[in-house]
Amino acid sequence: MKPLYLLLACVALTACSRSGYTGTVEDIHRTRSSVLIDLDGRYPNQKMTLYLPSEAVFRVHGHWPAIGTTITAKGEVTNYRGRPEIVIHDPSQLSW
């Protein structure tokens, strides 16, 4: 049933597609091994999360978008714990 909810959520979001998402950076969470970027709302009310695992974090080299910046992420929109997410494997998937 959860994939159906994700599909309905993506249909409701005009900027959401199977291949990416465009939204405003609301918050950036850094952990030891990853970075999470909340778009169009802060956790737990974000419309999209961009997840950068450690190998992608090192490729970005500390150049992060500022809060309030409009960012476009290319990649497959997946469901993570009932929320839409895009896993970023390469910095070329991001533009701002």
N, CA, C and O atoms as CSV, one atom per row, in Angstrom:
chain,resi,resn,atom,element,x,y,z
A,1,MET,N,N,0.805,-1.190,0.000
A,1,MET,CA,C,0.000,0.000,0.000
A,1,MET,C,C,0.857,1.267,0.000
A,1,MET,O,O,0.456,2.279,-0.575
A,2,LYS,N,N,2.053,1.224,0.649
A,2,LYS,CA,C,2.885,2.420,0.739
A,2,LYS,C,C,3.311,2.950,-0.630
A,2,LYS,O,O,3.327,4.167,-0.816
A,3,PRO,N,N,3.662,2.087,-1.608
A,3,PRO,CA,C,4.006,2.644,-2.917
A,3,PRO,C,C,2.861,3.457,-3.523
A,3,PRO,O,O,3.105,4.436,-4.228
A,4,LEU,N,N,1.625,3.064,-3.256
A,4,LEU,CA,C,0.477,3.810,-3.756
A,4,LEU,C,C,0.449,5.202,-3.128
A,4,LEU,O,O,0.179,6.185,-3.818
A,5,TYR,N,N,0.725,5.296,-1.822
A,5,TYR,CA,C,0.763,6.599,-1.157
A,5,TYR,C,C,1.871,7.473,-1.727
A,5,TYR,O,O,1.680,8.676,-1.908
A,6,LEU,N,N,3.023,6.882,-2.012
A,6,LEU,CA,C,4.124,7.647,-2.605
A,6,LEU,C,C,3.730,8.161,-3.974
A,6,LEU,O,O,4.003,9.315,-4.306
A,7,LEU,N,N,3.095,7.326,-4.767
A,7,LEU,CA,C,2.644,7.742,-6.093
A,7,LEU,C,C,1.662,8.897,-5.978
A,7,LEU,O,O,1.764,9.875,-6.719
A,8,LEU,N,N,0.718,8.794,-5.063
A,8,LEU,CA,C,-0.254,9.864,-4.884
A,8,LEU,C,C,0.418,11.139,-4.399
A,8,LEU,O,O,0.037,12.234,-4.813
A,9,ALA,N,N,1.416,11.013,-3.523
A,9,ALA,CA,C,2.147,12.191,-3.049
A,9,ALA,C,C,2.893,12.856,-4.187
A,9,ALA,O,O,2.921,14.084,-4.271
A,10,CYS,N,N,3.503,12.064,-5.070
A,10,CYS,CA,C,4.234,12.629,-6.204
A,10,CYS,C,C,3.292,13.292,-7.198
A,10,CYS,O,O,3.630,14.323,-7.779
A,11,VAL,N,N,2.130,12.718,-7.396
A,11,VAL,CA,C,1.161,13.331,-8.298
A,11,VAL,C,C,0.723,14.676,-7.739
A,11,VAL,O,O,0.499,15.621,-8.495
A,12,ALA,N,N,0.600,14.764,-6.418
A,12,ALA,CA,C,0.176,16.013,-5.786
A,12,ALA,C,C,1.248,17.088,-5.861
A,12,ALA,O,O,0.926,18.275,-5.815
A,13,LEU,N,N,2.509,16.706,-5.973
A,13,LEU,CA,C,3.607,17.668,-6.040
A,13,LEU,C,C,3.911,17.966,-7.504
A,13,LEU,O,O,4.359,17.085,-8.238
A,14,THR,N,N,3.676,19.180,-7.921
A,14,THR,CA,C,3.859,19.512,-9.331
A,14,THR,C,C,5.308,19.428,-9.764
A,14,THR,O,O,5.575,19.180,-10.940
A,15,ALA,N,N,6.267,19.628,-8.848
A,15,ALA,CA,C,7.671,19.608,-9.213
A,15,ALA,C,C,8.256,18.197,-9.181
A,15,ALA,O,O,9.420,18.012,-9.535
A,16,CYS,N,N,7.489,17.219,-8.771
A,16,CYS,CA,C,7.994,15.863,-8.619
A,16,CYS,C,C,7.809,15.071,-9.908
A,16,CYS,O,O,6.783,15.181,-10.578
A,17,SER,N,N,8.806,14.281,-10.238
A,17,SER,CA,C,8.693,13.402,-11.393
A,17,SER,C,C,9.447,12.124,-11.095
A,17,SER,O,O,10.105,12.014,-10.060
A,18,ARG,N,N,9.356,11.164,-11.986
A,18,ARG,CA,C,10.077,9.919,-11.791
A,18,ARG,C,C,11.575,10.127,-11.874
A,18,ARG,O,O,12.339,9.304,-11.371
A,19,SER,N,N,12.008,11.203,-12.493
A,19,SER,CA,C,13.446,11.371,-12.713
A,19,SER,C,C,14.044,12.544,-11.948
A,19,SER,O,O,15.200,12.891,-12.188
A,20,GLY,N,N,13.308,13.162,-11.044
A,20,GLY,CA,C,13.908,14.248,-10.290
A,20,GLY,C,C,12.911,15.121,-9.560
A,20,GLY,O,O,11.712,14.848,-9.529
A,21,TYR,N,N,13.452,16.195,-8.966
A,21,TYR,CA,C,12.639,17.089,-8.166
A,21,TYR,C,C,13.329,18.446,-8.095
A,21,TYR,O,O,14.555,18.519,-8.013
A,22,THR,N,N,12.548,19.512,-8.126
A,22,THR,CA,C,13.054,20.860,-7.943
A,22,THR,C,C,12.354,21.458,-6.734
A,22,THR,O,O,11.126,21.450,-6.655
A,23,GLY,N,N,13.136,21.979,-5.789
A,23,GLY,CA,C,12.548,22.555,-4.593
A,23,GLY,C,C,13.520,23.474,-3.885
A,23,GLY,O,O,14.653,23.661,-4.331
A,24,THR,N,N,13.074,24.044,-2.783
A,24,THR,CA,C,13.863,24.995,-2.003
A,24,THR,C,C,14.503,24.287,-0.810
A,24,THR,O,O,13.836,23.553,-0.082
A,25,VAL,N,N,15.793,24.513,-0.619
A,25,VAL,CA,C,16.513,23.922,0.505
A,25,VAL,C,C,16.032,24.567,1.800
A,25,VAL,O,O,16.126,25.783,1.969
A,26,GLU,N,N,15.522,23.751,2.704
A,26,GLU,CA,C,15.038,24.231,3.993
A,26,GLU,C,C,15.999,23.896,5.126
A,26,GLU,O,O,16.101,24.648,6.095
A,27,ASP,N,N,16.710,22.766,5.012
A,27,ASP,CA,C,17.641,22.366,6.065
A,27,ASP,C,C,18.624,21.346,5.509
A,27,ASP,O,O,18.307,20.596,4.585
A,28,ILE,N,N,19.826,21.329,6.089
A,28,ILE,CA,C,20.857,20.368,5.715
A,28,ILE,C,C,21.342,19.703,6.996
A,28,ILE,O,O,21.798,20.372,7.923
A,29,HIS,N,N,21.237,18.364,7.037
A,29,HIS,CA,C,21.666,17.586,8.199
A,29,HIS,C,C,22.940,16.836,7.819
A,29,HIS,O,O,22.947,16.079,6.849
A,30,ARG,N,N,24.003,17.041,8.568
A,30,ARG,CA,C,25.250,16.322,8.325
A,30,ARG,C,C,25.453,15.296,9.430
A,30,ARG,O,O,25.321,15.609,10.613
A,31,THR,N,N,25.775,14.073,9.037
A,31,THR,CA,C,26.131,13.034,9.997
A,31,THR,C,C,27.561,12.606,9.683
A,31,THR,O,O,28.192,13.173,8.792
A,32,ARG,N,N,28.070,11.626,10.393
A,32,ARG,CA,C,29.424,11.137,10.114
A,32,ARG,C,C,29.537,10.522,8.720
A,32,ARG,O,O,30.587,10.610,8.083
A,33,SER,N,N,28.471,9.910,8.256
A,33,SER,CA,C,28.583,9.152,7.006
A,33,SER,C,C,27.676,9.638,5.884
A,33,SER,O,O,27.697,9.061,4.797
A,34,SER,N,N,26.885,10.675,6.112
A,34,SER,CA,C,25.966,11.094,5.060
A,34,SER,C,C,25.518,12.538,5.264
A,34,SER,O,O,25.803,13.172,6.280
A,35,VAL,N,N,24.806,13.026,4.254
A,35,VAL,CA,C,24.180,14.345,4.333
A,35,VAL,C,C,22.736,14.181,3.876
A,35,VAL,O,O,22.469,13.518,2.873
A,36,LEU,N,N,21.817,14.777,4.602
A,36,LEU,CA,C,20.405,14.786,4.239
A,36,LEU,C,C,20.000,16.234,3.977
A,36,LEU,O,O,20.237,17.110,4.810
A,37,ILE,N,N,19.399,16.479,2.837
A,37,ILE,CA,C,18.934,17.811,2.482
A,37,ILE,C,C,17.413,17.783,2.409
A,37,ILE,O,O,16.834,17.045,1.612
A,38,ASP,N,N,16.768,18.596,3.252
A,38,ASP,CA,C,15.305,18.698,3.252
A,38,ASP,C,C,14.886,19.776,2.267
A,38,ASP,O,O,15.391,20.898,2.311
A,39,LEU,N,N,13.960,19.432,1.379
A,39,LEU,CA,C,13.437,20.381,0.403
A,39,LEU,C,C,11.974,20.675,0.697
A,39,LEU,O,O,11.205,19.781,1.050
A,40,ASP,N,N,11.600,21.948,0.547
A,40,ASP,CA,C,10.203,22.395,0.679
A,40,ASP,C,C,9.583,21.990,2.005
A,40,ASP,O,O,8.477,21.451,2.044
A,41,GLY,N,N,10.295,22.251,3.083
A,41,GLY,CA,C,9.821,21.958,4.429
A,41,GLY,C,C,10.936,21.335,5.238
A,41,GLY,O,O,11.862,20.735,4.692
A,42,ARG,N,N,10.833,21.487,6.566
A,42,ARG,CA,C,11.836,20.908,7.451
A,42,ARG,C,C,11.312,19.601,8.016
A,42,ARG,O,O,10.106,19.419,8.178
A,43,TYR,N,N,12.228,18.699,8.313
A,43,TYR,CA,C,11.872,17.411,8.894
A,43,TYR,C,C,11.008,17.636,10.131
A,43,TYR,O,O,11.360,18.464,10.971
A,44,PRO,N,N,9.922,16.947,10.266
A,44,PRO,CA,C,9.405,15.815,9.501
A,44,PRO,C,C,8.384,16.192,8.433
A,44,PRO,O,O,7.671,15.322,7.932
A,45,ASN,N,N,8.302,17.465,8.077
A,45,ASN,CA,C,7.289,17.934,7.126
A,45,ASN,C,C,7.850,18.262,5.745
A,45,ASN,O,O,7.196,18.956,4.966
A,46,GLN,N,N,9.038,17.779,5.433
A,46,GLN,CA,C,9.634,18.060,4.129
A,46,GLN,C,C,8.879,17.332,3.020
A,46,GLN,O,O,8.317,16.257,3.232
A,47,LYS,N,N,8.877,17.936,1.836
A,47,LYS,CA,C,8.229,17.308,0.683
A,47,LYS,C,C,9.163,16.300,0.011
A,47,LYS,O,O,8.705,15.340,-0.610
A,48,MET,N,N,10.488,16.524,0.139
A,48,MET,CA,C,11.475,15.640,-0.478
A,48,MET,C,C,12.747,15.665,0.350
A,48,MET,O,O,13.123,16.697,0.905
A,49,THR,N,N,13.407,14.512,0.427
A,49,THR,CA,C,14.712,14.411,1.069
A,49,THR,C,C,15.725,13.970,0.027
A,49,THR,O,O,15.477,13.042,-0.744
A,50,LEU,N,N,16.867,14.643,0.011
A,50,LEU,CA,C,17.991,14.210,-0.811
A,50,LEU,C,C,18.987,13.555,0.126
A,50,LEU,O,O,19.439,14.172,1.090
A,51,TYR,N,N,19.332,12.303,-0.157
A,51,TYR,CA,C,20.249,11.544,0.688
A,51,TYR,C,C,21.567,11.372,-0.055
A,51,TYR,O,O,21.601,10.808,-1.149
A,52,LEU,N,N,22.646,11.857,0.540
A,52,LEU,CA,C,23.976,11.708,-0.033
A,52,LEU,C,C,24.790,10.792,0.872
A,52,LEU,O,O,25.178,11.205,1.965
A,53,PRO,N,N,25.061,9.545,0.441
A,53,PRO,CA,C,25.899,8.656,1.241
A,53,PRO,C,C,27.339,9.160,1.238
A,53,PRO,O,O,27.687,10.057,0.471
A,54,SER,N,N,28.168,8.582,2.094
A,54,SER,CA,C,29.525,9.086,2.305
A,54,SER,C,C,30.328,9.236,1.020
A,54,SER,O,O,31.050,10.222,0.869
A,55,GLU,N,N,30.227,8.290,0.089
A,55,GLU,CA,C,31.017,8.397,-1.143
A,55,GLU,C,C,30.610,9.613,-1.982
A,55,GLU,O,O,31.448,10.187,-2.677
A,56,ALA,N,N,29.361,10.001,-1.926
A,56,ALA,CA,C,28.909,11.193,-2.658
A,56,ALA,C,C,29.299,12.464,-1.917
A,56,ALA,O,O,29.609,13.477,-2.544
A,57,VAL,N,N,29.286,12.421,-0.586
A,57,VAL,CA,C,29.641,13.587,0.214
A,57,VAL,C,C,31.069,14.024,-0.103
A,57,VAL,O,O,31.333,15.219,-0.242
A,58,PHE,N,N,31.983,13.076,-0.218
A,58,PHE,CA,C,33.377,13.412,-0.509
A,58,PHE,C,C,33.548,13.997,-1.904
A,58,PHE,O,O,34.467,14.782,-2.139
A,59,ARG,N,N,32.678,13.626,-2.824
A,59,ARG,CA,C,32.770,14.153,-4.194
A,59,ARG,C,C,32.286,15.597,-4.295
A,59,ARG,O,O,32.706,16.324,-5.196
A,60,VAL,N,N,31.415,16.022,-3.391
A,60,VAL,CA,C,30.885,17.379,-3.437
A,60,VAL,C,C,31.928,18.386,-2.940
A,60,VAL,O,O,31.887,19.551,-3.334
A,61,HIS,N,N,32.849,17.962,-2.093
A,61,HIS,CA,C,33.952,18.792,-1.598
A,61,HIS,C,C,33.495,20.014,-0.826
A,61,HIS,O,O,34.110,21.075,-0.935
A,62,GLY,N,N,32.431,19.890,-0.050
A,62,GLY,CA,C,32.014,20.979,0.817
A,62,GLY,C,C,31.261,22.111,0.160
A,62,GLY,O,O,30.934,23.090,0.831
A,63,HIS,N,N,30.974,22.019,-1.115
A,63,HIS,CA,C,30.203,23.060,-1.792
A,63,HIS,C,C,28.720,22.714,-1.682
A,63,HIS,O,O,28.184,21.966,-2.500
A,64,TRP,N,N,28.065,23.268,-0.660
A,64,TRP,CA,C,26.664,22.960,-0.421
A,64,TRP,C,C,25.812,24.173,-0.753
A,64,TRP,O,O,26.268,25.307,-0.606
A,65,PRO,N,N,24.587,23.951,-1.199
A,65,PRO,CA,C,23.690,25.085,-1.451
A,65,PRO,C,C,23.308,25.742,-0.127
A,65,PRO,O,O,23.261,25.077,0.907
A,66,ALA,N,N,23.042,27.015,-0.156
A,66,ALA,CA,C,22.617,27.736,1.047
A,66,ALA,C,C,21.131,27.484,1.313
A,66,ALA,O,O,20.374,27.149,0.402
A,67,ILE,N,N,20.735,27.648,2.555
A,67,ILE,CA,C,19.322,27.551,2.909
A,67,ILE,C,C,18.573,28.603,2.090
A,67,ILE,O,O,19.011,29.749,1.992
A,68,GLY,N,N,17.446,28.207,1.505
A,68,GLY,CA,C,16.652,29.115,0.688
A,68,GLY,C,C,16.955,29.025,-0.801
A,68,GLY,O,O,16.255,29.629,-1.613
A,69,THR,N,N,17.990,28.279,-1.166
A,69,THR,CA,C,18.370,28.116,-2.569
A,69,THR,C,C,17.443,27.122,-3.255
A,69,THR,O,O,17.073,26.105,-2.668
A,70,THR,N,N,17.073,27.411,-4.485
A,70,THR,CA,C,16.305,26.451,-5.282
A,70,THR,C,C,17.295,25.472,-5.895
A,70,THR,O,O,18.276,25.872,-6.522
A,71,ILE,N,N,17.027,24.186,-5.707
A,71,ILE,CA,C,17.923,23.132,-6.163
A,71,ILE,C,C,17.144,22.128,-7.001
A,71,ILE,O,O,15.976,21.854,-6.729
A,72,THR,N,N,17.794,21.586,-8.017
A,72,THR,CA,C,17.206,20.525,-8.827
A,72,THR,C,C,18.036,19.267,-8.627
A,72,THR,O,O,19.258,19.283,-8.775
A,73,ALA,N,N,17.365,18.191,-8.294
A,73,ALA,CA,C,18.024,16.903,-8.093
A,73,ALA,C,C,17.514,15.936,-9.145
A,73,ALA,O,O,16.306,15.771,-9.314
A,74,LYS,N,N,18.438,15.296,-9.852
A,74,LYS,CA,C,18.071,14.300,-10.852
A,74,LYS,C,C,18.295,12.918,-10.267
A,74,LYS,O,O,19.321,12.655,-9.640
A,75,GLY,N,N,17.343,12.052,-10.474
A,75,GLY,CA,C,17.440,10.696,-9.970
A,75,GLY,C,C,16.071,10.121,-9.713
A,75,GLY,O,O,15.062,10.824,-9.768
A,76,GLU,N,N,16.047,8.846,-9.433
A,76,GLU,CA,C,14.787,8.155,-9.202
A,76,GLU,C,C,14.214,8.526,-7.837
A,76,GLU,O,O,14.910,8.473,-6.823
A,77,VAL,N,N,12.953,8.897,-7.829
A,77,VAL,CA,C,12.256,9.178,-6.575
A,77,VAL,C,C,11.836,7.840,-5.985
A,77,VAL,O,O,11.103,7.072,-6.608
A,78,THR,N,N,12.319,7.571,-4.756
A,78,THR,CA,C,11.994,6.325,-4.076
A,78,THR,C,C,11.263,6.626,-2.778
A,78,THR,O,O,11.137,7.781,-2.370
A,79,ASN,N,N,10.791,5.580,-2.148
A,79,ASN,CA,C,10.077,5.695,-0.888
A,79,ASN,C,C,10.993,5.222,0.227
A,79,ASN,O,O,11.459,4.083,0.209
A,80,TYR,N,N,11.255,6.092,1.203
A,80,TYR,CA,C,12.023,5.705,2.383
A,80,TYR,C,C,11.184,6.013,3.615
A,80,TYR,O,O,10.956,7.175,3.954
A,81,ARG,N,N,10.732,4.965,4.272
A,81,ARG,CA,C,9.882,5.097,5.466
A,81,ARG,C,C,8.684,5.993,5.231
A,81,ARG,O,O,8.335,6.821,6.072
A,82,GLY,N,N,8.055,5.818,4.070
A,82,GLY,CA,C,6.836,6.545,3.757
A,82,GLY,C,C,7.041,7.952,3.223
A,82,GLY,O,O,6.070,8.686,3.045
A,83,ARG,N,N,8.275,8.342,2.966
A,83,ARG,CA,C,8.593,9.689,2.467
A,83,ARG,C,C,9.342,9.597,1.148
A,83,ARG,O,O,10.138,8.678,0.957
A,84,PRO,N,N,9.101,10.538,0.226
A,84,PRO,CA,C,9.848,10.529,-1.034
A,84,PRO,C,C,11.294,10.949,-0.813
A,84,PRO,O,O,11.582,11.862,-0.039
A,85,GLU,N,N,12.202,10.263,-1.512
A,85,GLU,CA,C,13.628,10.517,-1.357
A,85,GLU,C,C,14.340,10.251,-2.677
A,85,GLU,O,O,13.930,9.397,-3.462
A,86,ILE,N,N,15.414,11.000,-2.903
A,86,ILE,CA,C,16.296,10.742,-4.032
A,86,ILE,C,C,17.686,10.507,-3.455
A,86,ILE,O,O,18.188,11.331,-2.690
A,87,VAL,N,N,18.308,9.392,-3.816
A,87,VAL,CA,C,19.672,9.109,-3.393
A,87,VAL,C,C,20.611,9.729,-4.422
A,87,VAL,O,O,20.505,9.462,-5.619
A,88,ILE,N,N,21.526,10.555,-3.942
A,88,ILE,CA,C,22.475,11.249,-4.802
A,88,ILE,C,C,23.802,10.498,-4.739
A,88,ILE,O,O,24.440,10.435,-3.689
A,89,HIS,N,N,24.210,9.927,-5.879
A,89,HIS,CA,C,25.469,9.185,-5.943
A,89,HIS,C,C,26.602,10.014,-6.526
A,89,HIS,O,O,27.776,9.705,-6.324
A,90,ASP,N,N,26.241,11.077,-7.257
A,90,ASP,CA,C,27.239,11.886,-7.940
A,90,ASP,C,C,26.804,13.346,-7.902
A,90,ASP,O,O,25.617,13.631,-8.059
A,91,PRO,N,N,27.736,14.281,-7.696
A,91,PRO,CA,C,27.365,15.701,-7.663
A,91,PRO,C,C,26.697,16.198,-8.940
A,91,PRO,O,O,25.975,17.195,-8.912
A,92,SER,N,N,26.928,15.518,-10.056
A,92,SER,CA,C,26.297,15.940,-11.315
A,92,SER,C,C,24.779,15.788,-11.267
A,92,SER,O,O,24.084,16.319,-12.133
A,93,GLN,N,N,24.258,15.082,-10.285
A,93,GLN,CA,C,22.818,14.936,-10.118
A,93,GLN,C,C,22.191,16.193,-9.511
A,93,GLN,O,O,20.967,16.330,-9.502
A,94,LEU,N,N,23.017,17.108,-9.007
A,94,LEU,CA,C,22.538,18.309,-8.345
A,94,LEU,C,C,22.898,19.545,-9.137
A,94,LEU,O,O,23.986,19.639,-9.704
A,95,SER,N,N,21.975,20.495,-9.173
A,95,SER,CA,C,22.281,21.803,-9.754
A,95,SER,C,C,21.508,22.867,-8.989
A,95,SER,O,O,20.361,22.662,-8.593
A,96,TRP,N,N,22.164,24.015,-8.789
A,96,TRP,CA,C,21.534,25.149,-8.115
A,96,TRP,C,C,22.160,26.427,-8.567
A,96,TRP,O,O,21.766,27.502,-8.112
